[in-house]
Amino acid sequence: MKNVKVLKVLESGPKTIEEVSEETGIPGMEVRRYLLRFAEQGKVESYQKAGKLFWKLREEDETEKEFKYVG
């Protein structure tokens, strides 16, 4: 599944859409669509560095884990 490939590539560290596309063989626009969907789900986040947009897996902090199970 393509979406799993995108997440797997990000396990090795932050990457641009172009780098993810190159490593997975998935067209850039499709990679962008997956990343935006993952961002909505809270799985990835992006940041800008040196004029480029990088994407990385989102790390949950301890307070988020605590409140996830509060009913």
C-alpha distance (Angstrom), angle and dihedral (degrees) to the residues before:
residue distance angle dihedral
M1 . . .
K2 3.77 . .
N3 3.79 96.5 .
V4 3.83 90.7 57.0
K5 3.82 89.6 51.1
V6 3.80 89.9 55.4
L7 3.82 92.3 52.4
K8 3.82 92.0 44.8
V9 3.81 91.5 55.3
L10 3.80 90.4 53.0
E11 3.81 90.8 54.8
S12 3.80 88.5 78.3
G13 3.82 91.8 56.8
P14 3.81 143.7 -76.1
K15 3.80 116.9 -29.2
T16 3.79 140.1 175.7
I17 3.80 120.6 -116.0
E18 3.80 88.3 -105.7
E19 3.81 92.1 54.5
V20 3.81 92.3 48.2
S21 3.79 89.7 48.1
E22 3.80 92.1 49.9
E23 3.81 93.8 48.7
T24 3.82 96.1 45.2
G25 3.79 101.0 34.4
I26 3.82 88.4 -128.3
P27 3.84 115.6 135.1
G28 3.82 114.3 -102.0
M29 3.81 95.8 -117.1
E30 3.80 90.4 53.5
V31 3.83 91.4 48.0
R32 3.81 88.9 50.7
R33 3.81 90.8 52.2
Y34 3.82 91.7 51.4
L35 3.81 92.1 47.0
L36 3.80 92.9 50.4
R37 3.80 90.1 49.8
F38 3.82 91.2 48.4
A39 3.82 89.7 49.1
E40 3.82 90.0 54.8
Q41 3.80 88.6 51.7
G42 3.81 91.2 49.4
K43 3.82 94.5 -116.0
V44 3.81 98.1 116.4
E45 3.78 138.4 21.6
S46 3.78 134.9 -164.4
Y47 3.78 135.7 -140.7
Q48 3.78 136.3 178.5
K49 3.78 123.1 -117.3
A50 3.80 127.3 168.6
G51 3.80 90.3 -9.0
K52 3.81 93.7 -55.5
L53 3.80 128.9 109.3
F54 3.80 113.0 -126.5
W55 3.78 126.8 -167.5
K56 3.79 125.8 -152.9
L57 3.77 139.9 171.0
R58 3.78 110.5 -89.3
E59 3.77 116.1 -117.2
E60 3.78 116.4 -142.2
D61 3.75 114.1 -132.7
E62 3.79 122.4 -139.5
T63 3.83 95.9 -104.8
E64 3.80 90.9 54.9
K65 3.81 90.0 53.6
E66 3.81 90.7 48.6
F67 3.80 95.2 51.9
K68 3.80 95.4 41.5
Y69 3.81 90.0 77.5
V70 3.80 98.5 41.5
G71 3.79 107.1 112.6
